Amino acid sequence: MQTDQLSQNIKTRFDHQQARIVLRETYQAKMLFAHSGGMWKASPELIVLCECCADVQAVFEDYYNTPVTVQVAELKELAMQRWQEQMNAWQAEYNEISRQR
Amino acid sequence: MTTGALLFAFDSEIKYTELAIECAKRIQKHLNIKITLVTDKPVDTDMFDNQVIVDRGKDTNRRFFVDRQAATTWYNFGRNAALDLSPYDRTLLVDTDYMLNSSDLLPLLESSQPFLCHRHVRSIHEPKTRLQTFGTKNTHMWWATVVVFDRSSQFTQDVFDVWKMVEQNYQHYASLFGFDSKQYRNDFALSIALLVCNGNIHPQQCEIPWPLANVETDSVVDLIDDSWWITYTKDSRKKKICIKNHDLHVMCKSYLEKMYAV
């Protein structure tokens, strides 16, 4: 490898700002899941909606604006589980890229 | 209901069948679904559950790839036959340069949306996602890189029929929408098909809910322990990022060839 090429490679900096943007997008995609024929995004909004719904079964609007009949407790459990898992993974990876040089 | 992936690969200066094998390994690892290869000559590998041999046709495209520093031929006609060629009820149709690094596509295969593909796109080094347009009418471009479709739906049947019609009458649609007809683009044909089948309204219900992550041809790519290191120039400075657990459309094929020693 030529010296100037080597020097350029050393000067190449890790783009933290861009890495964080892409990382957020990565984990936004991972929040999506299919259930009862609908597509859902695990989010505080969905979890709170499930929490507020007293019925065993209810009709919720899914990601694609389709009304879908769901078992509320089942959907809440799936949403909660996915949300927690992905938030933890996001944080771990966020911390990892913060250490990159 | 059967679910599987369908890959099209016709070798030229670029060995697309070799890229297809790498792509299949990733599909197997992350999605664990059956895979069918559509090609013109049988490929000696057990990576595919099924190989469909078709005539690749005489029509070719040529394009200058910055990373290869050469004009390269590729055969991208006949992709609209995917519906007829797929042995699955629900199919994932992917380009061989789409590198799966996660199971993000699984919910799409489990959902009941009849047809899904990307509309928004992000160049991996750009801060914002964008909506690409084409032609003088600035028609929104839908990407044919990743397509999920259900064969039982009439909408899917219509989209593939119109896609085929656009390919067969490409010159006509090029003048109608005001784009260059020299190179056939499946993205354009698919975009027109979706627009026509949805009554001249962009079908929001067909959009994959996250942007397609493109690694542009002027980037330098390296794969180290499942991490993609991408180097690019931003504001006249060389920068790099590391991508893990995120699917990438790697457009600089020369790096893929080097990485997999194709």
HADDOCK unambig.tbl for C-alpha pairs under 7 A between the chains (distance, minus, plus):
assign (segid A and resid 12 and name CA) (segid B and resid 238 and name CA) 4.99 0.50 0.50
assign (segid A and resid 12 and name CA) (segid B and resid 239 and name CA) 5.06 0.50 0.50
assign (segid A and resid 12 and name CA) (segid B and resid 240 and name CA) 6.63 0.50 0.50
assign (segid A and resid 13 and name CA) (segid B and resid 238 and name CA) 6.83 0.50 0.50
assign (segid A and resid 13 and name CA) (segid B and resid 239 and name CA) 4.92 0.50 0.50
assign (segid A and resid 13 and name CA) (segid B and resid 240 and name CA) 6.15 0.50 0.50
assign (segid A and resid 14 and name CA) (segid B and resid 239 and name CA) 5.74 0.50 0.50
assign (segid A and resid 14 and name CA) (segid B and resid 240 and name CA) 4.90 0.50 0.50
assign (segid A and resid 14 and name CA) (segid B and resid 241 and name CA) 5.66 0.50 0.50
assign (segid A and resid 15 and name CA) (segid B and resid 239 and name CA) 5.77 0.50 0.50
assign (segid A and resid 15 and name CA) (segid B and resid 240 and name CA) 5.68 0.50 0.50
assign (segid A and resid 15 and name CA) (segid B and resid 241 and name CA) 5.66 0.50 0.50
assign (segid A and resid 18 and name CA) (segid B and resid 125 and name CA) 6.63 0.50 0.50
assign (segid A and resid 18 and name CA) (segid B and resid 127 and name CA) 6.27 0.50 0.50
assign (segid A and resid 19 and name CA) (segid B and resid 241 and name CA) 5.86 0.50 0.50
assign (segid A and resid 21 and name CA) (segid B and resid 127 and name CA) 6.90 0.50 0.50
assign (segid A and resid 26 and name CA) (segid B and resid 246 and name CA) 5.82 0.50 0.50
assign (segid A and resid 29 and name CA) (segid B and resid 104 and name CA) 6.68 0.50 0.50
assign (segid A and resid 29 and name CA) (segid B and resid 210 and name CA) 5.93 0.50 0.50
assign (segid A and resid 30 and name CA) (segid B and resid 104 and name CA) 5.98 0.50 0.50
assign (segid A and resid 32 and name CA) (segid B and resid 107 and name CA) 6.88 0.50 0.50
assign (segid A and resid 33 and name CA) (segid B and resid 107 and name CA) 5.02 0.50 0.50
assign (segid A and resid 34 and name CA) (segid B and resid 107 and name CA) 5.04 0.50 0.50
assign (segid A and resid 34 and name CA) (segid B and resid 110 and name CA) 5.89 0.50 0.50
assign (segid A and resid 34 and name CA) (segid B and resid 111 and name CA) 5.31 0.50 0.50
assign (segid A and resid 37 and name CA) (segid B and resid 111 and name CA) 5.57 0.50 0.50
assign (segid A and resid 37 and name CA) (segid B and resid 112 and name CA) 5.38 0.50 0.50
assign (segid A and resid 38 and name CA) (segid B and resid 111 and name CA) 5.99 0.50 0.50
assign (segid A and resid 38 and name CA) (segid B and resid 112 and name CA) 6.65 0.50 0.50
assign (segid A and resid 39 and name CA) (segid B and resid 111 and name CA) 6.14 0.50 0.50
assign (segid A and resid 64 and name CA) (segid B and resid 205 and name CA) 5.81 0.50 0.50
